[in-house]
Amino acid sequence: MKRVWKVLLCVAIISSMLLTSVFAYPDLDKPGEGGIAEGNDHWVTLGNVENARDLGGYTATIDGKEYKIKDEVLFRSGHLKDADVSMLNNYHISKVIDLRTSLEALRKPDVKDSHIKNVSISMLTIPNLFVLESADWKTLLGAIKSGIMETWDANLYRQYIQDPSAYKATRKFFDEVLDSAGRGEPVLWHCTAGKDRTGIEAMLLMAALGCDYETILGEFLQTNVFYEGKAMERYDEVDKIIHIKAIATEFFKYEIVQKKWLEISMDVMKRMTNTSSNDEALDAYLTNVIKLSDVERETLRKAYLDGYAQVENTQSKSAQTFESLSDAA
């Protein structure tokens, strides 16, 4: 019996060595041209804060007209435990929205400053498997074949959209952003790594501003540009210790985001809103689930889109002039 185990162990070691020489790193989804905001390299320095970037430069299309999100007004990042307060103040960030759980925030608390309002809005507390529908089960069972991270994130990205506690938190998120928009102030939101929960809120905010899904997806995948090196390092570390590619790949996935995870959110959103396209689903979800009004969308667009407020004012004055001329006639 011992001899059999020794043979099996040798086979496992030899197979692992062969696999190491044949296979490269796991696939990594990267943003296409739509994920690059013209004239803005995205990344900002806030001290030792991971994945810190702003949404400036992305294109929003409203009534056939194109606008750009203003630079340095909408920031997303990882946790701010190691943030430099002076750098936050340099960007005039007066509000930080923390999407983590209270336990996460307790372990790595954000920096505090008299110029910054810290708001805590936890999107999820525990994984929820009690509101699954048949399509969700199919997705999760399929994800199980690809490993722990696939299964975990398939469920989380479903929950971010479907779970009542999550979309109620998103409504609170919009309330806080609207509060800042009303004063024309920059705002930053984050979770732990600034990729999943932060990415979902960035998606919905960009949709409210008028960005299409392809642009949103490109911005979402920028996380992989930032974390690619870290993901490869983690993969190498695990591979050297245990020589099992499947497990090393799980650690690699932990550091990144995947296009198919966001697509899971979109599939749930389509089902909830009875729509067929991603852009229709985003619009209907914001209207019917998040209860974002047209007036609130206007407030966000006037505050955070370059040139939008000026165009609106010009149109309003033209309408008033036309009414005056009509009355005079």
KOLTORTOR-131354 format. One record per residue (C-alpha): residue number from 0; residue in one letter; x, y, z. Coordinates in nm, 3 decimals, padded with zeros to 5 digits. Layout:
n res c1 c2 c3
NUM A X Y Z
...
END
This chain:
n res c1 c2 c3
0 M 00.000 00.000 00.000
1 K 00.283 00.239 00.089
2 R 00.443 00.161 -00.245
3 V 00.123 00.260 -00.425
4 W 00.110 00.594 -00.242
5 K 00.474 00.662 -00.329
6 V 00.405 00.593 -00.696
7 L 00.100 00.822 -00.691
8 L 00.302 01.096 -00.520
9 C 00.577 01.071 -00.780
10 V 00.322 01.089 -01.060
11 A 00.166 01.399 -00.900
12 I 00.504 01.572 -00.865
13 I 00.612 01.488 -01.221
14 S 00.273 01.601 -01.358
15 S 00.300 01.926 -01.166
16 M 00.649 01.991 -01.303
17 L 00.529 01.923 -01.656
18 L 00.229 02.150 -01.614
19 T 00.454 02.425 -01.480
20 S 00.662 02.415 -01.796
21 V 00.362 02.405 -02.033
22 F 00.105 02.647 -01.892
23 A 00.144 03.021 -01.844
24 Y -00.062 03.243 -01.614
25 P -00.441 03.215 -01.619
26 D -00.630 03.434 -01.866
27 L -00.680 03.794 -01.762
28 D -00.963 04.009 -01.899
29 K -00.832 04.346 -02.014
30 P -01.016 04.666 -02.111
31 G -01.045 04.738 -02.483
32 E -01.037 05.083 -02.635
33 G -01.367 05.165 -02.466
34 G -01.196 05.118 -02.132
35 I -00.948 05.398 -02.192
36 A -01.072 05.746 -02.110
37 E -00.922 05.992 -02.356
38 G -00.685 06.241 -02.195
39 N -00.691 06.073 -01.855
40 D -00.465 05.793 -01.734
41 H -00.710 05.721 -01.449
42 W -00.463 05.651 -01.173
43 V -00.431 05.889 -00.879
44 T -00.191 05.883 -00.585
45 L -00.347 05.890 -00.240
46 G -00.055 05.753 -00.041
47 N -00.033 05.374 -00.016
48 V -00.388 05.321 -00.144
49 E -00.447 05.041 -00.393
50 N -00.644 05.070 -00.717
51 A -00.711 05.442 -00.676
52 R -00.844 05.609 -00.989
53 D -01.099 05.864 -01.106
54 L -01.372 05.827 -01.368
55 G -01.278 06.141 -01.556
56 G -01.273 06.132 -01.936
57 Y -01.523 05.855 -02.002
58 T -01.789 05.933 -02.261
59 A -02.156 05.970 -02.173
60 T -02.415 06.001 -02.450
61 I -02.743 06.182 -02.376
62 D -03.003 06.254 -02.646
63 G -02.742 06.184 -02.912
64 K -02.488 06.431 -02.769
65 E -02.157 06.324 -02.619
66 Y -02.017 06.456 -02.293
67 K -01.715 06.363 -02.083
68 I -01.713 06.286 -01.713
69 K -01.517 06.563 -01.543
70 D -01.167 06.486 -01.419
71 E -01.100 06.451 -01.047
72 V -01.457 06.459 -00.918
73 L -01.555 06.091 -00.895
74 F -01.295 05.869 -00.730
75 R -01.288 05.496 -00.654
76 S -01.024 05.301 -00.464
77 G -00.931 05.032 -00.217
78 H -00.945 05.092 00.158
79 L -00.796 05.414 00.294
80 K -00.613 05.283 00.600
81 D -00.281 05.394 00.449
82 A -00.412 05.704 00.273
83 D -00.232 06.037 00.285
84 V -00.483 06.294 00.416
85 S -00.303 06.582 00.248
86 M -00.345 06.410 -00.090
87 L -00.717 06.356 -00.028
88 N -00.744 06.725 00.054
89 N -00.547 06.819 -00.258
90 Y -00.823 06.657 -00.464
91 H -01.082 06.842 -00.252
92 I -01.244 06.512 -00.151
93 S -01.491 06.610 00.118
94 K -01.675 06.278 00.145
95 V -01.563 05.915 00.160
96 I -01.821 05.638 00.123
97 D -01.706 05.309 00.279
98 L -01.887 05.007 00.130
99 R -01.727 04.752 00.363
100 T -01.883 04.566 00.654
101 S -01.831 04.702 01.005
102 L -01.584 04.420 01.077
103 E -01.373 04.505 00.772
104 A -01.374 04.872 00.868
105 L -01.275 04.786 01.224
106 R -00.975 04.585 01.107
107 K -00.854 04.853 00.864
108 P -01.018 05.184 00.956
109 D -01.017 05.473 00.710
110 V -00.811 05.779 00.787
111 K -01.006 06.058 00.957
112 D -00.984 06.429 00.892
113 S -01.195 06.729 00.987
114 H -01.234 06.821 00.618
115 I -01.371 06.478 00.523
116 K -01.709 06.325 00.602
117 N -01.684 05.946 00.642
118 V -02.001 05.754 00.553
119 S -02.043 05.380 00.607
120 I -02.279 05.190 00.375
121 S -02.235 04.812 00.386
122 M -02.367 04.646 00.070
123 L -02.373 04.291 00.208
124 T -02.321 04.124 00.542
125 I -02.332 03.749 00.475
126 P -02.364 03.539 00.158
127 N -02.732 03.486 00.081
128 L -02.848 03.164 -00.085
129 F -03.215 03.200 00.005
130 V -03.335 03.410 -00.289
131 L -03.192 03.195 -00.565
132 E -03.395 03.127 -00.878
133 S -03.346 02.842 -01.122
134 A -03.117 03.048 -01.345
135 D -02.901 03.135 -01.043
136 W -02.860 02.772 -00.945
137 K -02.752 02.688 -01.298
138 T -02.492 02.966 -01.290
139 L -02.357 02.862 -00.950
140 L -02.341 02.494 -01.036
141 G -02.154 02.581 -01.352
142 A -01.914 02.800 -01.156
143 I -01.836 02.519 -00.912
144 K -01.655 02.336 -01.192
145 S -01.410 02.627 -01.225
146 G -01.324 02.658 -00.857
147 I -01.397 02.837 -00.534
148 M -01.355 03.194 -00.656
149 E -01.585 03.139 -00.955
150 T -01.857 03.008 -00.726
151 W -01.808 03.275 -00.461
152 D -01.809 03.566 -00.704
153 A -02.089 03.426 -00.918
154 N -02.306 03.441 -00.607
155 L -02.178 03.780 -00.488
156 Y -02.229 03.951 -00.824
157 R -02.583 03.810 -00.827
158 Q -02.644 03.938 -00.475
159 Y -02.509 04.288 -00.546
160 I -02.803 04.337 -00.781
161 Q -03.079 04.114 -00.646
162 D -03.047 04.111 -00.268
163 P -03.271 04.377 -00.104
164 S -03.001 04.474 00.145
165 A -02.763 04.538 -00.145
166 Y -02.990 04.753 -00.361
167 K -03.112 04.946 -00.057
168 A -02.746 05.020 00.018
169 T -02.702 05.133 -00.344
170 R -02.992 05.376 -00.298
171 K -02.813 05.518 00.008
172 F -02.495 05.539 -00.200
173 F -02.677 05.749 -00.460
174 D -02.825 05.969 -00.187
175 E -02.475 06.048 -00.064
176 V -02.339 06.114 -00.414
177 L -02.640 06.336 -00.490
178 D -02.571 06.530 -00.171
179 S -02.215 06.597 -00.292
180 A -02.335 06.670 -00.646
181 G -02.574 06.935 -00.513
182 R -02.273 07.122 -00.377
183 G -02.053 07.040 -00.675
184 E -01.807 06.850 -00.455
185 P -01.586 06.551 -00.539
186 V -01.664 06.218 -00.374
187 L -01.472 05.893 -00.322
188 W -01.612 05.545 -00.257
189 H -01.427 05.224 -00.179
190 C -01.447 04.872 -00.039
191 T -01.144 04.660 00.057
192 A -00.963 04.611 -00.275
193 G -01.172 04.862 -00.468
194 K -01.279 04.610 -00.729
195 D -01.610 04.427 -00.667
196 R -01.850 04.633 -00.452
197 T -01.677 04.949 -00.566
198 G -01.703 04.832 -00.928
199 I -02.077 04.769 -00.903
200 E -02.145 05.119 -00.770
201 A -01.918 05.269 -01.035
202 M -02.115 05.080 -01.301
203 L -02.449 05.212 -01.180
204 L -02.324 05.568 -01.134
205 M -02.170 05.573 -01.482
206 A -02.499 05.440 -01.623
207 A -02.689 05.718 -01.446
208 L -02.453 05.969 -01.607
209 G -02.525 05.826 -01.954
210 C -02.233 05.587 -02.019
211 D -02.314 05.273 -02.217
212 Y -02.236 04.921 -02.097
213 E -01.926 04.871 -02.314
214 T -01.768 05.185 -02.168
215 I -01.865 05.074 -01.816
216 L -01.718 04.726 -01.873
217 G -01.392 04.878 -01.993
218 E -01.368 05.092 -01.680
219 F -01.451 04.788 -01.464
220 L -01.164 04.589 -01.618
221 Q -00.912 04.866 -01.544
222 T -00.878 04.692 -01.207
223 N -00.690 04.414 -01.385
224 V -00.440 04.664 -01.524
225 F -00.361 04.770 -01.169
226 Y -00.362 04.424 -01.005
227 E -00.204 04.217 -01.285
228 G 00.144 04.219 -01.129
229 K 00.010 04.137 -00.784
230 A -00.201 03.852 -00.922
231 M 00.099 03.698 -01.098
232 E 00.313 03.728 -00.786
233 R 00.045 03.555 -00.580
234 Y 00.016 03.279 -00.840
235 D 00.394 03.220 -00.837
236 E 00.410 03.216 -00.457
237 V 00.141 02.951 -00.423
238 D 00.270 02.746 -00.716
239 K 00.618 02.727 -00.564
240 I 00.481 02.603 -00.233
241 I 00.224 02.343 -00.337
242 H 00.285 02.288 -00.711
243 I -00.088 02.260 -00.784
244 K -00.197 02.482 -01.071
245 A -00.566 02.473 -00.986
246 I -00.507 02.614 -00.637
247 A -00.257 02.873 -00.759
248 T -00.518 02.985 -01.012
249 E -00.772 03.036 -00.731
250 F -00.532 03.278 -00.559
251 F -00.473 03.451 -00.893
252 K -00.849 03.504 -00.941
253 Y -00.879 03.647 -00.591
254 E -00.676 03.951 -00.698
255 I -00.865 04.034 -01.019
256 V -01.210 04.083 -01.171
257 Q -01.362 03.894 -01.460
258 K -01.595 04.005 -01.736
259 K -01.825 03.708 -01.676
260 W -01.881 03.815 -01.314
261 L -02.021 04.149 -01.425
262 E -02.226 03.969 -01.688
263 I -02.387 03.764 -01.410
264 S -02.503 04.091 -01.252
265 M -02.641 04.203 -01.586
266 D -02.829 03.875 -01.642
267 V -02.998 03.914 -01.302
268 M -03.076 04.278 -01.381
269 K -03.238 04.184 -01.712
270 R -03.454 03.928 -01.539
271 M -03.559 04.174 -01.268
272 T -03.651 04.447 -01.519
273 N -03.781 04.226 -01.802
274 T -03.540 04.379 -02.053
275 S -03.318 04.223 -02.318
276 S -03.014 04.450 -02.359
277 N -02.756 04.558 -02.103
278 D -02.821 04.930 -02.157
279 E -03.197 04.887 -02.125
280 A -03.149 04.684 -01.809
281 L -02.925 04.943 -01.648
282 D -03.172 05.221 -01.723
283 A -03.473 05.024 -01.599
284 Y -03.290 04.902 -01.288
285 L -03.195 05.256 -01.188
286 T -03.552 05.373 -01.244
287 N -03.755 05.085 -01.100
288 V -03.529 04.930 -00.835
289 I -03.299 05.210 -00.719
290 K -03.583 05.462 -00.772
291 L -03.351 05.720 -00.928
292 S -03.566 05.999 -01.070
293 D -03.508 06.205 -01.385
294 V -03.446 06.510 -01.165
295 E -03.178 06.322 -00.971
296 R -03.009 06.210 -01.292
297 E -03.007 06.571 -01.406
298 T -02.844 06.676 -01.078
299 L -02.568 06.418 -01.125
300 R -02.511 06.512 -01.488
301 K -02.497 06.886 -01.424
302 A -02.242 06.832 -01.147
303 Y -02.019 06.568 -01.306
304 L -02.039 06.599 -01.687
305 D -01.824 06.853 -01.867
306 G -02.036 07.110 -02.049
307 Y -02.371 06.951 -01.965
308 A -02.493 07.228 -01.732
309 Q -02.404 07.496 -01.986
310 V -02.597 07.318 -02.262
311 E -02.898 07.276 -02.034
312 N -02.891 07.646 -01.943
313 T -02.867 07.747 -02.310
314 Q -03.161 07.525 -02.401
315 S -03.364 07.663 -02.112
316 K -03.295 08.023 -02.216
317 S -03.386 07.942 -02.578
318 A -03.715 07.790 -02.463
319 Q -03.791 08.098 -02.250
320 T -03.715 08.329 -02.543
321 F -03.944 08.127 -02.771
322 E -04.224 08.141 -02.514
323 S -04.179 08.519 -02.479
324 L -04.196 08.567 -02.854
325 S -04.504 08.346 -02.875
326 D -04.674 08.545 -02.597
327 A -04.587 08.873 -02.770
328 A -04.729 08.748 -03.098
END
